[in-house]
Amino acid sequence: MARWTVTREGAEGPGTGGQYTYSVRAETADEAVEKAAVKANRLHHRINRGGTALASKPAAIHRVN
């Protein structure tokens, strides 16, 4: 399985415009986006201190290896 990084931007709240990058292992880019969304939801309490909401579509997807 390859490692991917998926970056999303803050869409609302004090983190608007900020970039949040998640690293996941997946076979395809689509699978990486899905896994990163799950990871972001699990870690949501960390980024949501001020009510930041993430954009629904990723800003960037990169295959690391």
C-alpha positions in Angstrom: 0.0 0.0 0.0 1.2 3.5 -0.9 1.3 6.4 1.5 -0.7 9.4 0.6 -1.1 12.9 2.0 -4.4 14.6 1.7 -4.7 18.3 2.4 -7.9 20.1 3.2 -8.4 23.8 3.9 -10.4 25.4 6.7 -13.7 26.6 5.2 -15.4 28.3 8.2 -14.4 29.7 11.6 -11.1 31.0 12.8 -9.1 28.3 10.9 -10.5 29.6 7.5 -7.8 29.3 4.9 -5.5 27.2 7.1 -4.3 23.9 5.7 -4.8 20.6 7.5 -2.8 17.6 6.1 -3.5 13.9 6.9 -1.2 11.0 6.0 -2.8 7.7 5.2 -2.0 4.3 3.6 -4.3 3.4 0.6 -4.3 1.7 -2.8 -5.9 4.6 -4.7 -6.3 8.3 -4.4 -10.0 7.9 -3.8 -9.5 5.5 -1.0 -6.9 7.9 0.5 -9.5 10.7 0.4 -12.0 8.5 2.2 -9.5 7.4 4.9 -8.3 10.9 5.4 -11.9 12.1 6.0 -12.4 9.4 8.6 -9.1 10.4 10.3 -10.1 14.1 10.2 -13.4 13.3 11.8 -11.6 11.3 14.5 -9.2 14.2 15.2 -11.9 16.8 14.8 -11.8 17.9 18.5 -8.2 19.1 17.9 -9.0 21.4 15.0 -12.4 22.4 16.2 -11.4 24.4 19.3 -12.6 27.6 17.7 -15.4 26.2 15.4 -13.2 25.5 12.3 -15.0 23.5 9.6 -13.0 21.8 6.8 -13.8 22.1 3.1 -15.6 19.1 1.7 -13.1 18.6 -1.2 -9.3 18.2 -0.7 -7.0 21.0 -1.8 -4.2 18.5 -2.7 -3.6 14.8 -2.8 0.0 13.5 -3.1 1.4 10.0 -3.3 4.4 9.8 -1.2 5.7 6.3 -2.2 
